[in-house]
Amino acid sequence: MKIYNTLTRKKEEFQPRIPGKVGMYVCGMTVYDYCHIGHARVMVVFDTVARYFRHKGYELTYVRNITDIDDKIINRANENGEDFTALTQRFIDAMHEDERALNILPPDAEPKATQSIPAIIAMIATLIDKGLAYVGTNGDVFYSVNKFKPYGKLSGKNLADLQAGERVDVDQAKQDPLDFVLWKMVKAGEPSWKSPWGSGRPGWHIECSAMSTCCLGNHFDIHGGGMDLQFPHHENEIAQSEGATDEKFVNVWMHNGFVRVDNEKMSKSLGNFFTVREVLKQYQPEIIRFFILSSHYRSPLNYSDEQLNDAKAALTRLYTALRDVELIEVPLEDNYKNRFELAMDDDFNTPVAMAFLFDLARELNKAKGVDEKRAGQLAFTLKNLGSLLGLLQQDSNLFFQRDIVNAVINAVNQDDTVSAFGAVTINDIYVEQQIHLRVEAKKSKHWVLADKIRDELKQYGVILEDKPNGTTSWRRE
C-alpha cells in the first residue's frame, strides 16, 4: 500500500510502526455551527481510509478530535446569550446526525479540548522548561518558533521568508512576530481554567498536540486533515509535539484537497457556502458520499448541482444493477476484488476503484435473466466492494423509493411536474422512475401530479397500461 506523504512530498510504501497496527489522528470540527461540505469531505475521506485499513486486516485506532473551546465558539455563544457548553453540545449532536446520514462510522476516540486541559497544561509546562516557550508581556504563553530548527519542514516554508513577510505586533507581547500562543489569559466573561501561569484557556494548536499524543502516544502512524490546516496548524503541531517529547511526531501526513463551488473557493463571504443539511434537502445522503469519493482525495472537489446530478445518475446505475437480484454469498470475485484493491492500495484512489464497480455492474446486468446464480454472486461482490467505500448498503428498492418520495415532496411543494429529476432523458430507467413517482403520488392522493406524470410520458411516446392493481406495464407508441 502506497500513501502520498505531505511531509516528503511523494508516495511511500506504508510501513506501520507496529506490525499489524495503525494509529491515525484527524483534526475534527470546531463546533460552533453546522457542518459544511468541506467538513463532510474530511469526514468521508478518512472514514473511507479507516474502512480500508480494517479491510486489509490492520488493527486501527482512529482518533478524531472535537474543538469545543475557541474564539469563534465564545463569540457565537455571547451573540446567542447562551452558555458555550450548550452551544457546543447542540452542534456536536448535529455533527453526529450528519455523520450518520452520510454513513460515516464513529471514530474509536473523540477527545474534546475541554476534557484535555490537564494534558495541555502539562505539555506547555514541558515546553517552558525546555526553553521552547515563554510567558509574554501580556501574560499569554507563546511558543518560540526560532528555537525549533526544523520549523517549516511540513509546509516547505522558509523561516527567514516567513519573518520577512510578517508584520511586527504592535503590543510587542511576543518576542518574535512568528511566535504563536499556547495559553491565553482569561478575559472578562470568558470561560477559563486554572494554570501555573494564571487562569485562561488553551490556544488552538496545542489542543491537537495534547489530544493526539494522549490517545496514540508520542509517535504514531498517520495524521490527517484538510489541506488548509497544513500551515500553520499542522506545522505548529509538529513544533510543539516534537519539542516536548524529543521524538518524531508522525510518520505520514495526509491532506485532502479544497472544496470549490462552481470553480470558486467555498466561502461565506462569496455566498457560496453550503451546509450538509442544506444539501441533504435536495439529495440523498449516499449521493453526497458518492460525489465526494468520485474525486481523488488530494484533488480539488468542485461542488455544483451538475456534479451532484451526475453522481445521482451514476449511483442509480449501480442500484439498478442490484435491483431484484437475490444475493448469493460466495468468496468475492478475484478479478474485481484484486483490481479494486490495486486502486485503493495506490493512495486510496477511489475514482479508479469506483470505475471497477461499474465494470462489475455491467457484467451483473448481462447475467440477470440469463444466469440468476451468477447474477447473485456478482451482486454479492458488488455490495461488498461498495461497502469498503460506505456505498450500496441500502436495499435497492429503498434507494429508489427515497428518491421518489423526495421528488413527490419537491413536485408538490413547487406545484410542478417531474422536474425534480433534472434534465429529461427518456430511457427505461427514467420511465421506471416516473412510474414509481406516479404510484407514490397516487398513494398520497396527489391525483393532479399523477395525471401530469402520465400526460408528460405520453408526450414522449410512452404509454402506461393501468390495471386495477396498478400500472403493470408500459410501451412506446
C-alpha positions as CSV (number, residue, x, y, z in Angstrom):
1,M,0.0,0.0,0.0
2,K,1.4,3.4,-1.0
3,I,0.3,6.7,0.5
4,Y,1.2,10.2,-0.5
5,N,3.1,11.8,2.4
6,T,2.8,15.6,2.5
7,L,6.0,15.7,4.7
8,T,8.2,14.0,2.0
9,R,6.1,15.1,-1.0
10,K,5.9,11.7,-2.5
11,K,4.1,8.4,-2.4
12,E,5.7,6.0,0.1
13,E,5.2,2.3,0.8
14,F,3.2,2.3,4.1
15,Q,5.0,0.7,7.0
16,P,3.2,0.7,10.3
17,R,5.3,1.4,13.4
18,I,3.9,-1.7,15.0
19,P,3.2,-4.6,12.5
20,G,-0.5,-5.1,12.0
21,K,-1.5,-1.9,13.9
22,V,-2.2,1.6,12.8
23,G,-2.7,4.8,14.8
24,M,-4.5,7.6,12.9
25,Y,-5.4,11.1,14.1
26,V,-7.6,13.5,12.1
27,C,-8.3,17.1,13.0
28,G,-12.1,17.3,13.6
29,M,-14.7,20.1,13.8
30,T,-14.8,23.3,15.7
31,V,-18.3,23.1,16.9
32,Y,-20.0,26.5,16.7
33,D,-22.1,25.9,13.5
34,Y,-23.4,23.2,11.3
35,C,-21.0,21.0,9.2
36,H,-20.5,22.3,5.7
37,I,-19.4,20.3,2.6
38,G,-15.7,20.9,3.4
39,H,-16.2,19.2,6.7
40,A,-18.2,16.4,5.0
41,R,-15.2,15.8,2.7
42,V,-12.8,15.4,5.6
43,M,-15.1,13.0,7.4
44,V,-16.0,10.9,4.4
45,V,-12.4,10.7,3.1
46,F,-10.9,9.5,6.4
47,D,-13.9,7.2,7.2
48,T,-13.1,5.5,3.8
49,V,-9.4,5.3,4.7
50,A,-10.3,3.7,8.1
51,R,-12.7,1.2,6.4
52,Y,-10.0,0.2,4.0
53,F,-7.3,-0.3,6.7
54,R,-9.6,-2.6,8.5
55,H,-10.4,-4.5,5.4
56,K,-6.7,-5.1,4.9
57,G,-6.6,-6.6,8.3
58,Y,-5.0,-3.8,10.3
59,E,-5.9,-3.2,13.9
60,L,-6.7,0.5,13.6
61,T,-7.1,3.1,16.3
62,Y,-8.8,6.1,14.7
63,V,-9.0,9.3,16.7
64,R,-10.8,12.5,15.6
65,N,-10.9,15.4,18.0
66,I,-13.6,18.0,18.8
67,T,-12.5,21.6,19.3
68,D,-15.1,22.8,21.8
69,I,-13.4,26.0,23.0
70,D,-12.0,28.8,20.9
71,D,-12.7,32.4,19.9
72,K,-15.4,31.6,17.4
73,I,-17.3,29.4,20.0
74,I,-17.1,32.1,22.7
75,N,-18.2,34.9,20.3
76,R,-21.2,32.8,18.9
77,A,-22.3,31.8,22.5
78,N,-22.1,35.5,23.5
79,E,-24.1,36.5,20.4
80,N,-26.8,33.9,21.3
81,G,-26.7,34.8,25.0
82,E,-26.1,31.1,26.0
83,D,-23.5,29.1,27.8
84,F,-20.8,27.9,25.5
85,T,-21.3,24.3,26.6
86,A,-24.9,24.4,25.5
87,L,-23.8,25.8,22.1
88,T,-21.1,23.2,21.5
89,Q,-23.3,20.2,22.6
90,R,-26.0,21.3,20.2
91,F,-23.6,21.3,17.3
92,I,-21.8,18.1,18.4
93,D,-25.2,16.4,18.3
94,A,-25.9,18.0,14.9
95,M,-22.5,16.8,13.6
96,H,-23.2,13.3,14.7
97,E,-26.6,13.4,12.9
98,D,-24.8,14.5,9.7
99,E,-22.3,11.7,10.1
100,R,-24.9,9.0,10.5
101,A,-26.7,10.4,7.4
102,L,-23.5,10.1,5.4
103,N,-22.8,6.6,6.7
104,I,-19.7,7.7,8.5
105,L,-18.7,5.3,11.2
106,P,-17.8,6.8,14.6
107,P,-14.1,7.1,15.3
108,D,-12.6,4.9,18.1
109,A,-11.9,8.0,20.2
110,E,-13.3,11.5,20.0
111,P,-11.5,13.6,22.6
112,K,-12.7,17.1,23.4
113,A,-10.4,20.0,24.1
114,T,-12.2,21.0,27.3
115,Q,-11.7,17.4,28.6
116,S,-7.9,17.6,27.8
117,I,-6.9,20.6,29.8
118,P,-4.5,18.8,32.2
119,A,-2.6,17.2,29.3
120,I,-2.5,20.6,27.6
121,I,-1.1,22.3,30.7
122,A,1.5,19.5,31.2
123,M,2.7,19.8,27.6
124,I,3.0,23.6,27.9
125,A,4.9,23.3,31.1
126,T,7.4,20.9,29.4
127,L,7.9,23.4,26.6
128,I,8.6,26.2,29.0
129,D,11.1,24.0,31.0
130,K,12.9,23.2,27.7
131,G,13.2,26.9,26.8
132,L,10.8,26.5,23.8
133,A,8.0,28.6,25.3
134,Y,7.8,31.7,27.4
135,V,5.3,34.0,29.1
136,G,4.7,37.1,27.1
137,T,4.3,40.7,28.4
138,N,0.5,40.3,28.2
139,G,0.5,37.1,30.3
140,D,-0.1,34.8,27.4
141,V,2.2,31.8,26.9
142,F,3.9,31.7,23.5
143,Y,5.9,29.1,21.5
144,S,9.3,30.4,20.4
145,V,9.4,29.3,16.7
146,N,13.0,30.2,16.1
147,K,14.0,27.7,18.8
148,F,12.7,24.8,16.8
149,K,15.1,24.5,13.9
150,P,13.1,22.1,11.7
151,Y,10.1,24.6,11.6
152,G,8.6,24.7,8.1
153,K,9.5,21.1,7.1
154,L,5.9,20.1,6.5
155,S,4.7,23.1,4.6
156,G,8.1,23.8,2.9
157,K,8.1,27.4,4.2
158,N,11.4,29.0,5.0
159,L,11.6,30.7,8.4
160,A,13.6,33.7,7.1
161,D,11.0,34.3,4.4
162,L,8.2,34.0,6.9
163,Q,9.8,36.5,9.2
164,A,10.4,38.9,6.3
165,G,6.8,38.9,5.4
166,E,5.4,39.1,8.9
167,R,4.3,42.4,10.4
168,V,5.5,43.1,14.0
169,D,2.8,43.0,16.6
170,V,2.0,46.5,17.9
171,D,1.7,45.4,21.5
172,Q,5.1,43.7,21.5
173,A,3.6,40.9,23.6
174,K,5.7,38.3,21.7
175,Q,9.5,38.1,21.4
176,D,9.1,37.3,17.7
177,P,6.1,38.0,15.4
178,L,6.1,34.3,14.2
179,D,5.6,33.0,17.8
180,F,2.2,31.6,18.4
181,V,0.0,31.3,21.5
182,L,-0.2,28.2,23.7
183,W,-2.2,29.6,26.6
184,K,-4.4,32.7,26.6
185,M,-5.0,34.7,29.7
186,V,-8.7,35.0,30.8
187,K,-10.7,38.0,29.7
188,A,-13.9,39.2,31.3
189,G,-16.8,37.0,30.6
190,E,-14.8,34.2,29.1
191,P,-14.6,30.6,30.3
192,S,-11.3,29.7,31.9
193,W,-9.2,27.1,33.7
194,K,-6.5,27.4,36.3
195,S,-2.9,27.0,35.2
196,P,0.6,27.8,36.6
197,W,0.5,31.0,34.5
198,G,-2.9,32.2,35.7
199,S,-6.5,31.4,34.7
200,G,-7.0,31.1,30.9
201,R,-7.7,28.7,28.1
202,P,-5.6,26.8,25.5
203,G,-4.6,28.0,22.1
204,W,-5.9,26.0,19.2
205,H,-2.7,24.4,18.0
206,I,-1.7,22.9,21.4
207,E,-5.0,21.2,21.8
208,C,-4.3,18.7,18.9
209,S,-0.8,18.0,20.1
210,A,-2.0,17.1,23.5
211,M,-5.0,15.1,22.4
212,S,-3.2,13.1,19.7
213,T,-0.3,12.1,21.8
214,C,-2.5,11.2,24.8
215,C,-4.6,8.9,22.6
216,L,-1.9,7.5,20.3
217,G,1.4,8.0,22.0
218,N,4.2,10.5,21.3
219,H,4.9,8.9,17.9
220,F,2.2,7.5,15.6
221,D,1.5,6.5,12.0
222,I,-0.9,8.9,10.3
223,H,-2.1,12.4,10.9
224,G,-4.8,13.8,8.5
225,G,-6.9,16.8,7.8
226,G,-7.8,19.4,5.2
227,M,-5.1,21.0,3.1
228,D,-5.9,24.4,4.7
229,L,-4.5,23.0,8.0
230,Q,-1.1,22.2,6.7
231,F,0.2,25.6,7.7
232,P,0.2,26.9,10.3
233,H,-1.8,24.4,12.3
234,H,-0.1,21.1,11.5
235,E,3.3,22.8,11.3
236,N,2.8,24.1,14.8
237,E,1.6,20.7,16.0
238,I,5.0,19.3,14.9
239,A,6.9,22.0,16.6
240,Q,5.0,21.6,19.9
241,S,4.9,17.8,19.9
242,E,8.5,17.1,18.8
243,G,9.8,19.9,21.0
244,A,8.0,18.5,24.1
245,T,8.8,14.8,23.5
246,D,12.1,14.8,21.6
247,E,10.5,12.1,19.4
248,K,9.3,12.1,15.8
249,F,5.6,13.1,15.9
250,V,4.0,11.5,12.8
251,N,5.3,9.2,10.0
252,V,2.7,10.0,7.3
253,W,0.8,13.3,6.8
254,M,-2.3,13.1,4.7
255,H,-4.2,16.2,3.4
256,N,-7.4,16.2,1.4
257,G,-8.0,19.0,-1.2
258,F,-10.2,22.1,-1.1
259,V,-13.9,22.1,-1.9
260,R,-14.7,24.6,-4.6
261,V,-18.2,25.8,-5.6
262,D,-18.7,26.4,-9.3
263,N,-14.9,26.6,-9.6
264,E,-14.6,29.2,-6.9
265,K,-13.3,28.5,-3.4
266,M,-16.2,27.9,-1.0
267,S,-16.5,30.8,1.5
268,K,-19.2,32.6,3.4
269,S,-18.1,36.0,2.0
270,L,-18.8,34.8,-1.6
271,G,-22.2,33.5,-0.5
272,N,-21.4,30.0,-1.9
273,F,-21.3,28.3,1.4
274,F,-23.4,25.1,1.8
275,T,-24.1,23.1,4.9
276,V,-24.6,19.3,4.8
277,R,-28.1,19.9,5.9
278,E,-28.9,22.2,3.1
279,V,-27.6,19.8,0.5
280,L,-29.5,16.9,2.1
281,K,-32.8,18.6,1.4
282,Q,-32.1,18.1,-2.3
283,Y,-30.0,14.9,-2.5
284,Q,-30.0,11.6,-0.7
285,P,-27.0,11.2,1.7
286,E,-25.5,8.4,-0.3
287,I,-25.4,10.6,-3.4
288,I,-23.3,13.2,-1.5
289,R,-20.9,10.5,-0.3
290,F,-20.6,9.1,-3.8
291,F,-19.9,12.6,-5.2
292,I,-17.2,13.2,-2.6
293,L,-15.4,9.9,-3.4
294,S,-15.7,10.4,-7.2
295,S,-12.7,12.7,-7.0
296,H,-9.3,11.7,-5.6
297,Y,-9.0,12.9,-2.0
298,R,-6.0,15.1,-2.8
299,S,-7.7,16.8,-5.8
300,P,-9.9,19.9,-5.6
301,L,-13.6,18.9,-5.3
302,N,-15.9,21.1,-7.4
303,Y,-19.4,21.3,-5.9
304,S,-22.2,22.1,-8.3
305,D,-25.7,20.8,-9.0
306,E,-24.4,19.4,-12.2
307,Q,-21.8,17.3,-10.4
308,L,-24.3,16.1,-7.8
309,N,-26.8,15.2,-10.6
310,D,-24.0,13.2,-12.3
311,A,-23.3,11.4,-9.0
312,K,-27.0,10.6,-8.7
313,A,-27.2,9.2,-12.2
314,A,-24.1,7.1,-11.6
315,L,-25.3,5.7,-8.3
316,T,-28.7,5.0,-9.8
317,R,-26.9,2.8,-12.4
318,L,-25.3,0.7,-9.6
319,Y,-28.5,0.3,-7.7
320,T,-30.4,-0.6,-10.9
321,A,-27.9,-3.4,-11.4
322,L,-28.6,-4.7,-7.9
323,R,-32.3,-4.4,-8.2
324,D,-34.4,-7.6,-8.0
325,V,-31.3,-9.8,-7.6
326,E,-31.0,-12.3,-4.7
327,L,-27.5,-12.2,-3.2
328,I,-25.6,-15.4,-3.1
329,E,-22.8,-15.4,-0.6
330,V,-19.6,-16.7,-2.1
331,P,-15.9,-15.6,-2.0
332,L,-15.5,-12.3,-3.7
333,E,-14.8,-12.3,-7.4
334,D,-10.9,-12.3,-7.5
335,N,-10.8,-10.3,-10.8
336,Y,-12.8,-7.4,-9.4
337,K,-11.6,-7.6,-5.9
338,N,-7.9,-7.5,-7.0
339,R,-8.4,-4.6,-9.3
340,F,-10.4,-2.7,-6.7
341,E,-7.6,-3.3,-4.1
342,L,-4.9,-2.3,-6.5
343,A,-6.6,1.1,-6.9
344,M,-7.2,1.6,-3.2
345,D,-3.6,0.5,-2.5
346,D,-2.4,3.3,-4.7
347,D,-3.0,6.2,-2.3
348,F,-6.7,5.4,-1.9
349,N,-7.6,6.1,-5.5
350,T,-11.4,5.9,-5.1
351,P,-12.3,7.2,-8.6
352,V,-10.5,4.2,-10.2
353,A,-11.9,1.8,-7.6
354,M,-15.4,3.0,-8.4
355,A,-14.8,2.5,-12.1
356,F,-14.4,-1.2,-11.4
357,L,-17.7,-1.2,-9.6
358,F,-19.3,-0.1,-12.9
359,D,-17.5,-2.9,-14.8
360,L,-18.9,-5.3,-12.3
361,A,-22.4,-3.8,-12.6
362,R,-22.3,-4.2,-16.4
363,E,-21.4,-7.9,-16.1
364,L,-24.2,-8.3,-13.5
365,N,-26.7,-6.7,-15.9
366,K,-25.7,-9.2,-18.6
367,A,-26.2,-12.2,-16.2
368,K,-29.7,-11.0,-15.0
369,G,-32.4,-13.1,-16.6
370,V,-29.8,-15.5,-18.1
371,D,-27.9,-17.0,-15.2
372,E,-29.5,-15.9,-11.9
373,K,-26.9,-17.8,-9.8
374,R,-24.1,-15.9,-11.5
375,A,-26.0,-12.7,-11.1
376,G,-26.4,-13.3,-7.3
377,Q,-22.7,-14.0,-6.9
378,L,-21.8,-10.8,-8.8
379,A,-24.2,-8.8,-6.8
380,F,-22.7,-10.1,-3.6
381,T,-19.2,-8.9,-4.7
382,L,-20.6,-5.6,-5.8
383,K,-22.3,-5.0,-2.4
384,N,-19.2,-6.0,-0.5
385,L,-16.7,-3.9,-2.5
386,G,-19.2,-1.0,-2.3
387,S,-19.2,-1.3,1.5
388,L,-15.5,-0.5,1.6
389,L,-16.5,2.9,0.3
390,G,-19.5,3.2,2.5
391,L,-21.8,2.7,-0.5
392,L,-24.5,0.4,-1.8
393,Q,-25.6,-0.8,1.7
394,Q,-29.3,0.0,1.5
395,D,-31.8,-2.1,-0.3
396,S,-32.0,-1.1,-3.9
397,N,-35.8,-0.6,-3.8
398,L,-35.4,1.6,-0.8
399,F,-32.9,3.8,-2.7
400,F,-35.4,4.3,-5.4
401,Q,-38.3,4.9,-3.0
402,R,-36.4,7.6,-1.1
403,D,-35.7,9.4,-4.3
404,I,-39.3,9.1,-5.4
405,V,-40.6,10.4,-2.0
406,N,-38.2,13.4,-2.2
407,A,-39.3,14.0,-5.8
408,V,-43.0,13.9,-4.8
409,I,-42.4,16.3,-2.0
410,N,-40.5,18.7,-4.2
411,A,-43.0,18.5,-7.0
412,V,-46.0,19.1,-4.7
413,N,-44.2,22.0,-3.0
414,Q,-43.3,23.6,-6.3
415,D,-46.7,22.7,-7.9
416,D,-44.5,21.3,-10.7
417,T,-44.3,18.1,-12.6
418,V,-41.4,15.8,-12.7
419,S,-38.6,18.5,-12.8
420,A,-37.2,17.0,-9.6
421,F,-35.3,14.5,-11.8
422,G,-33.5,17.2,-13.7
423,A,-32.8,17.1,-17.4
424,V,-35.1,14.6,-19.1
425,T,-33.6,11.6,-20.8
426,I,-36.3,9.2,-21.9
427,N,-34.7,5.9,-21.3
428,D,-36.0,2.9,-19.5
429,I,-34.6,3.9,-16.1
430,Y,-36.3,7.3,-16.3
431,V,-39.6,5.8,-17.3
432,E,-39.4,3.3,-14.3
433,Q,-38.6,6.2,-12.0
434,Q,-41.6,8.2,-13.3
435,I,-43.9,5.2,-12.8
436,H,-42.8,4.8,-9.2
437,L,-43.2,8.5,-8.7
438,R,-46.8,8.3,-10.0
439,V,-47.5,5.3,-7.7
440,E,-46.3,7.3,-4.7
441,A,-48.3,10.3,-5.8
442,K,-51.5,8.2,-6.0
443,K,-50.8,6.7,-2.6
444,S,-50.6,10.2,-1.2
445,K,-53.8,11.2,-3.1
446,H,-51.9,13.8,-5.3
447,W,-54.1,13.0,-8.3
448,V,-53.1,16.1,-10.2
449,L,-49.5,15.2,-10.0
450,A,-50.2,11.6,-11.0
451,D,-52.1,12.8,-14.1
452,K,-49.3,15.2,-15.0
453,I,-46.7,12.4,-14.9
454,R,-48.9,10.2,-17.2
455,D,-49.6,13.0,-19.6
456,E,-45.9,14.1,-19.8
457,L,-44.8,10.5,-20.5
458,K,-47.5,10.3,-23.2
459,Q,-46.0,13.4,-24.8
460,Y,-42.7,11.5,-25.1
461,G,-44.4,8.5,-26.7
462,V,-44.6,6.4,-23.5
463,I,-48.0,4.8,-22.8
464,L,-48.8,3.4,-19.3
465,E,-51.0,0.4,-19.1
466,D,-53.1,0.8,-15.9
467,K,-54.9,-2.2,-14.3
468,P,-56.9,-2.3,-11.1
469,N,-53.8,-3.5,-9.2
470,G,-51.7,-0.6,-10.6
471,T,-49.5,0.3,-13.5
472,T,-48.4,-3.2,-14.6
473,S,-46.5,-2.3,-17.8
474,W,-45.7,0.4,-20.3
475,R,-44.9,0.6,-24.0
476,R,-43.7,3.1,-26.5
477,E,-46.0,4.4,-29.2
